[in-house]
Amino acid sequence: MKKLVRTSIYSALLLFVLTFFVLGGTAFAASTTSASQATPTRFSFQRACTSVSIGYARCSAMVAKLAGSSSAMAVNPFANPTGGAAPYKPADLHRAYNLPTTASGTPTVAIVDAFNDPNAESDMNSYRSMFGIAACTTANGCFRKVNQNGATSPLPSNDTGWGVEISLDLDMASAICQNCHILLVEASSASLNSLGTAVNTAARLGAVAISNSYGTNEFSGETSTCSSFYQHNNVAVTASSGDGGPAVEFPAVCPTVVGVGGTALQTNGTETAWNTNSTEGAGGGCSRFVAIQSWESSSVTGCARHAVSTVSAVADPATGVFVFDTFGEPGGLRVGGTSASSPIIAAVYALAGHMSTTQVAPTLPWGHRTAGCLFTVSGRAYAFQTGLGTPNGTGCF
């Protein structure tokens, strides 16, 4: 669930300049007030993944082009050398959400996606190197890539569309929790059974947080599928709320999953709901099938059933994040969508370190929502696209 703008980054000289800018950025903090969004450049978008049938999830990668042009738009990832300009780098996200860079110990954040990205480890470490984050490799024991059953081989077939998704997820986990171990579990296909099996494997292999940046429409019987794959005590399972505007998607709707919505994060730190138009923006709404949970309040959500989203983070592609991907892509990308916000929130749970004593992850933000550990978005206590708000430190996670 992401949209991207291609940017080539080839020369060592430019890499040095980028690193210099990373270390010299100015701070900004997320605000509880709203602000008008800056007018974004007009783009047209081409989907990276083809449509899927019932029982499968679709990655929502969108390749951005200038409106009326067949060429991808090149973007300077550090247009403002003082920092705080989209596409955002790790320091910007930490300033915006008042986060530490490291967790106690070395908790494992798992990324679940479909198919294989052969450059996943090298691209992630290129990103980390750009921003002065220590290498996370198979050799040093920090990184592990397995198939949906937990084996290192055979890996699924390669797919460039899902490859962008994998790069985004790994880079956001790296950006937020910089000493976390990272587990990439690649499902054999985009079927709900394969992706769910990969989630179960991630939990079995010891992840404290598992990010899922994919989705499909709600369906009858989803509560059983939720129980089979997305219910893991003492593990924070997050899922993107979707990019098609207000609507409910699976698995974000699962009651034990933290459904993650999306915001537009401005350079001054203010946030509004990502809601470009009726068919483009963060998902969210009242479930058709999942009952309201004991920790939810219908007077807050306005739903008689379970509500999505729980919380949110930056997702608007006009205020997106910087990602590095060379598998079918030129290197530097600008990426948005709730595919960015889900791994951000999963890594925040890992930073917080509260899941070892918490059975169900959504109870944390719901139970602490009045304690000042969430920034309200546009001054609202709850909204479908942004949930209860965005992180203000780790106290709600």
Secondary structure, DSSP 8 states (H G I E B T S, - for coil): -EEEEEEE---HHHHHHHHHHHHT-------SS---------EEEEESS----TTB-B--EEEEEETT-SSB----TTSSTTS--SSB-HHHHHHHHT--S--SS--EEEEEEESB-TTHHHHHHHHHHHTT-----TTTTSEEEEETTS-SSS---B-HHHHHHHHHHHHHHHHHSTT-EEEEEEESSSBHHHHHHHHHHHHHTT-SEEEE--BEE--TTHHHHHHHHS--TTBEEEEE--SBSS--EETTTSTTEEEEEEEEE-TTS-EEE-EEETTEE---EEEEEEE--TT--HHHH--SEEEE-SEEEE--GGG-EEEEE-SSS-EEEEEESHHHHHHHHHHHHHHHT-GGG-SBTTHHHHHHTTTT-EE-BTTBS-BTTTBT-EESSSTT-
